[in-house]
């Protein structure tokens, strides 16, 4: 490859060949030993890739199962009589291709096209949507701490953005500036007060309650105390963010002056299995 002055660009490639040992963990939920082996191998490989990326090449990133081919070759190995023995290679199917490929109809693609205009604008909630997507990818790849951190940061960004937009015209400019630059707790409480909903994070009736307890607090423990996370904890962090976003969107829908703004909140869906009428879905995106 040559540059504009005729000199070749240096090409860099990172080539990794790694033997990934698989420890025979105690029985897990998966009964299939190959599934357990794959999960163990992927954890070990990702630890190696993170180490390589931190030290030498930040283009390297951890992998998820979704990054792998639909079927991968595996060679079982073991130790017998003090010698390493290889079994026969076989294909391990990670998913049924192409049956498991998500397909989208024309109506869904139309919604994606409208959503693209919001995300590409780099305004409003575009950064919130980017963080939510990144958190979801991390959670599916079992990078649970990363997922919790991103879900919590997305919540902070959501609250700050909503306060900024709703507070304009409802809060004196100097006070709004102080709120946006001040403690996050005060920012969150004031947004809830503007929406006439319970405002304290420790109030079970507040939109903040579940997110604050299971997502925001967990993120602070990870960042400031070095706490770990796990799949169940990253999932409750996600649920906490969903609940907060849905509750705030519903509060905005009850205000005639905020209905149009509420329609721009395109993430967060709640299904009320009790039949109490608590379902909530985003509005269809208008054409821009």
C-alpha positions as CSV (number, residue, x, y, z in Angstrom):
1,X,0.0,0.0,0.0
2,X,1.4,3.4,-1.0
3,X,0.8,6.8,0.4
4,X,0.1,10.0,-1.5
5,X,3.8,10.7,-1.9
6,X,4.5,7.3,-3.3
7,X,6.2,5.7,-0.3
8,X,4.7,2.5,1.1
9,X,2.8,2.6,4.3
10,X,4.1,0.3,7.0
11,X,1.6,-2.6,7.5
12,X,1.2,-4.0,11.0
13,X,-0.5,-7.2,11.9
14,X,-0.8,-8.9,15.3
15,X,-0.7,-12.7,15.0
16,X,-1.6,-14.7,18.0
17,X,-1.2,-18.4,18.5
18,X,-2.1,-19.5,22.0
19,X,-2.5,-22.9,23.7
20,X,-5.5,-22.4,26.0
21,X,-5.6,-24.9,28.8
22,X,-9.1,-25.9,30.0
23,X,-9.6,-26.8,33.6
24,X,-12.2,-29.4,34.4
25,X,-14.5,-27.3,36.6
26,X,-16.9,-28.8,39.1
27,X,-20.3,-29.6,37.5
28,X,-22.0,-26.4,36.2
29,X,-25.4,-25.7,34.9
30,X,-24.3,-26.8,31.4
31,X,-24.4,-30.6,31.3
32,X,-22.3,-30.6,28.0
33,X,-18.6,-30.9,28.9
34,X,-17.7,-29.2,25.5
35,X,-19.8,-26.2,26.5
36,X,-18.0,-26.0,29.8
37,X,-14.7,-26.4,28.1
38,X,-15.5,-23.6,25.6
39,X,-16.5,-21.2,28.3
40,X,-13.4,-21.9,30.3
41,X,-11.2,-21.6,27.2
42,X,-12.8,-18.3,26.2
43,X,-12.2,-16.9,29.7
44,X,-8.6,-17.9,29.6
45,X,-8.1,-16.7,26.1
46,X,-9.7,-13.3,26.9
47,X,-7.4,-12.9,29.9
48,X,-4.5,-13.5,27.6
49,X,-5.8,-11.0,25.0
50,X,-6.4,-8.3,27.6
51,X,-2.8,-8.8,28.8
52,X,-1.5,-8.5,25.3
53,X,-3.6,-5.5,24.5
54,X,-2.6,-3.6,27.7
55,X,1.1,-4.1,27.2
56,X,1.6,-4.0,23.4
57,X,-1.4,-3.6,21.1
58,X,-4.7,-1.8,22.1
59,X,-6.3,-3.0,18.9
60,X,-6.6,-6.4,20.5
61,X,-9.9,-6.9,22.4
62,X,-11.7,-9.7,24.3
63,X,-13.9,-12.0,22.2
64,X,-17.4,-13.2,22.8
65,X,-19.1,-16.3,21.5
66,X,-20.8,-14.2,18.9
67,X,-17.4,-13.2,17.4
68,X,-16.7,-16.9,16.6
69,X,-17.7,-18.9,13.6
70,X,-20.9,-20.9,13.8
71,X,-18.8,-24.0,14.2
72,X,-15.3,-24.4,15.5
73,X,-12.8,-27.3,15.4
74,X,-11.8,-28.7,18.7
75,X,-9.2,-31.3,19.7
76,X,-9.8,-32.9,23.1
77,X,-6.6,-33.6,25.0
78,X,-5.8,-35.3,28.2
79,X,-2.9,-36.8,30.2
80,X,-2.6,-40.6,30.4
81,X,0.4,-42.4,31.9
82,X,2.2,-39.1,32.2
83,X,1.9,-38.3,28.5
84,X,-0.3,-35.8,26.7
85,X,-2.8,-37.5,24.5
86,X,-4.8,-35.9,21.7
87,X,-8.2,-37.2,20.7
88,X,-9.8,-36.9,17.3
89,X,-10.7,-33.4,16.1
90,X,-14.4,-32.6,15.8
91,X,-16.6,-29.7,14.9
92,X,-18.4,-28.0,17.8
93,X,-21.5,-26.1,16.7
94,X,-22.0,-22.9,18.6
95,X,-25.3,-22.1,16.8
96,X,-27.4,-23.4,14.0
97,X,-26.4,-21.5,11.0
98,X,-28.2,-19.8,9.3
99,X,-31.4,-20.6,11.2
100,X,-30.2,-18.5,14.3
101,X,-29.4,-15.5,12.2
102,X,-31.6,-12.6,13.3
103,X,-33.7,-11.4,10.3
104,X,-35.4,-8.0,10.2
105,X,-38.6,-7.1,8.4
106,X,-39.2,-3.9,6.5
107,X,-41.0,-2.2,9.4
108,X,-38.1,-3.0,11.7
109,X,-35.5,-1.7,9.2
110,X,-37.6,1.5,8.8
111,X,-37.4,2.0,12.6
112,X,-33.6,1.4,12.5
113,X,-33.2,4.0,9.7
114,X,-35.0,6.6,11.8
115,X,-33.0,5.6,14.9
116,X,-29.9,6.0,12.8
117,X,-30.7,9.7,12.4
118,X,-30.8,10.1,16.2
119,X,-27.6,8.2,16.9
120,X,-25.7,9.8,14.0
121,X,-26.7,13.3,15.2
122,X,-24.4,12.9,18.2
123,X,-26.9,15.0,20.1
124,X,-29.5,14.4,22.8
125,X,-29.5,10.8,23.9
126,X,-27.2,9.5,21.2
127,X,-24.3,8.9,23.7
128,X,-26.8,7.2,26.0
129,X,-27.8,4.7,23.3
130,X,-24.2,4.1,22.5
131,X,-23.4,3.2,26.1
132,X,-26.5,1.0,26.4
133,X,-25.5,-1.0,23.3
134,X,-21.9,-1.3,24.5
135,X,-23.1,-2.5,27.9
136,X,-25.4,-5.1,26.3
137,X,-22.5,-6.4,24.2
138,X,-20.3,-6.7,27.2
139,X,-22.9,-8.5,29.2
140,X,-23.4,-11.1,26.4
141,X,-19.7,-11.6,26.3
142,X,-19.6,-12.2,30.1
143,X,-17.6,-9.0,30.8
144,X,-19.9,-8.3,33.7
145,X,-18.0,-5.5,35.4
146,X,-17.7,-3.6,32.1
147,X,-21.5,-4.1,31.6
148,X,-22.3,-2.7,35.0
149,X,-20.1,0.3,34.6
150,X,-21.6,1.1,31.3
151,X,-25.2,0.7,32.4
152,X,-24.5,3.0,35.4
153,X,-22.8,5.6,33.3
154,X,-25.6,5.4,30.8
155,X,-28.0,6.1,33.6
156,X,-26.0,9.1,34.7
157,X,-26.0,10.4,31.2
158,X,-29.7,9.8,30.8
159,X,-30.6,11.7,34.0
160,X,-28.2,14.6,33.1
161,X,-29.6,14.9,29.6
162,X,-33.2,14.8,30.7
163,X,-32.6,17.4,33.5
164,X,-30.8,19.7,31.0
165,X,-33.7,19.6,28.5
166,X,-36.6,19.6,30.9
167,X,-35.0,22.1,33.2
168,X,-34.6,24.6,30.4
169,X,-37.6,27.0,30.9
170,X,-38.6,25.4,34.2
171,X,-35.5,26.2,36.3
172,X,-33.7,29.5,36.6
173,X,-30.6,29.3,34.4
174,X,-28.1,29.9,37.2
175,X,-29.7,27.2,39.3
176,X,-29.8,24.8,36.4
177,X,-26.1,25.4,35.7
178,X,-25.3,24.7,39.3
179,X,-27.3,21.5,39.3
180,X,-25.7,20.2,36.1
181,X,-22.2,21.0,37.5
182,X,-23.0,19.9,41.1
183,X,-23.4,16.5,42.9
184,X,-25.1,13.8,40.9
185,X,-27.5,13.0,43.7
186,X,-28.9,16.6,43.6
187,X,-29.2,16.3,39.8
188,X,-31.2,13.1,40.1
189,X,-33.5,14.3,42.9
190,X,-34.3,17.6,41.1
191,X,-35.2,15.8,37.8
192,X,-37.7,13.6,39.8
193,X,-39.2,16.7,41.4
194,X,-39.7,18.4,38.0
195,X,-41.6,15.2,37.0
196,X,-43.7,15.2,40.2
197,X,-42.5,11.7,41.2
198,X,-40.9,10.5,44.5
199,X,-37.3,11.8,44.3
200,X,-35.1,10.2,46.9
201,X,-33.1,7.2,45.7
202,X,-33.9,5.2,48.9
203,X,-37.6,5.6,48.3
204,X,-39.0,2.3,46.8
205,X,-41.6,4.4,44.9
206,X,-38.9,6.5,43.2
207,X,-37.9,5.8,39.6
208,X,-34.3,6.0,40.9
209,X,-34.7,3.2,43.5
210,X,-33.9,0.0,41.7
211,X,-31.2,1.5,39.4
212,X,-29.5,3.3,42.3
213,X,-29.4,0.2,44.5
214,X,-28.5,-2.5,41.9
215,X,-26.6,-0.5,39.2
216,X,-25.2,2.8,40.4
217,X,-24.1,1.5,43.8
218,X,-22.7,-1.7,42.2
219,X,-20.7,0.4,39.8
220,X,-19.2,2.5,42.6
221,X,-18.2,-0.7,44.4
222,X,-16.5,-1.9,41.3
223,X,-14.7,1.3,40.5
224,X,-13.8,2.5,44.1
225,X,-13.6,-0.8,46.0
226,X,-12.4,-3.2,43.4
227,X,-15.5,-5.4,43.7
228,X,-16.2,-8.1,41.2
229,X,-19.5,-8.8,39.4
230,X,-21.2,-11.8,37.8
231,X,-23.9,-12.5,35.2
232,X,-26.8,-12.3,37.7
233,X,-25.5,-8.9,39.0
234,X,-25.0,-7.4,35.6
235,X,-28.5,-8.5,34.7
236,X,-30.1,-6.8,37.7
237,X,-28.0,-3.7,36.7
238,X,-29.6,-3.8,33.3
239,X,-33.1,-4.3,34.8
240,X,-32.5,-1.4,37.1
241,X,-31.7,0.9,34.2
242,X,-34.7,-0.3,32.2
243,X,-37.0,0.4,35.1
244,X,-35.6,3.8,35.7
245,X,-35.9,4.8,32.1
246,X,-39.4,3.4,31.7
247,X,-40.6,5.1,34.9
248,X,-39.2,8.5,33.9
249,X,-40.6,8.1,30.4
250,X,-44.1,7.3,31.8
251,X,-43.9,10.3,34.1
252,X,-43.0,12.5,31.1
253,X,-46.0,11.1,29.2
254,X,-48.3,12.3,31.9
255,X,-47.1,15.9,31.3
256,X,-48.7,17.3,28.1
257,X,-45.6,19.5,27.5
258,X,-43.2,16.5,27.6
259,X,-45.0,14.0,25.5
260,X,-43.0,14.8,22.4
261,X,-39.7,14.5,24.3
262,X,-40.8,11.2,25.9
263,X,-41.3,9.8,22.4
264,X,-37.6,10.2,21.7
265,X,-36.7,7.7,24.5
266,X,-36.4,4.7,22.3
267,X,-34.9,2.2,24.7
268,X,-36.6,0.5,27.6
269,X,-39.6,-1.9,27.5
270,X,-41.6,-3.3,30.4
271,X,-44.1,-6.2,30.3
272,X,-46.4,-6.4,33.3
273,X,-47.1,-10.1,33.8
274,X,-49.5,-9.3,36.6
275,X,-52.0,-7.9,34.2
276,X,-52.0,-4.6,36.1
277,X,-51.6,-2.5,33.1
278,X,-48.0,-1.5,33.7
279,X,-46.8,-2.3,30.2
280,X,-44.6,0.3,28.6
281,X,-43.0,0.5,25.2
282,X,-41.3,3.2,23.2
283,X,-43.4,5.2,20.8
284,X,-42.9,4.6,17.1
285,X,-40.2,7.0,15.9
286,X,-41.5,9.9,13.8
287,X,-39.9,10.5,10.4
288,X,-37.4,13.3,10.6
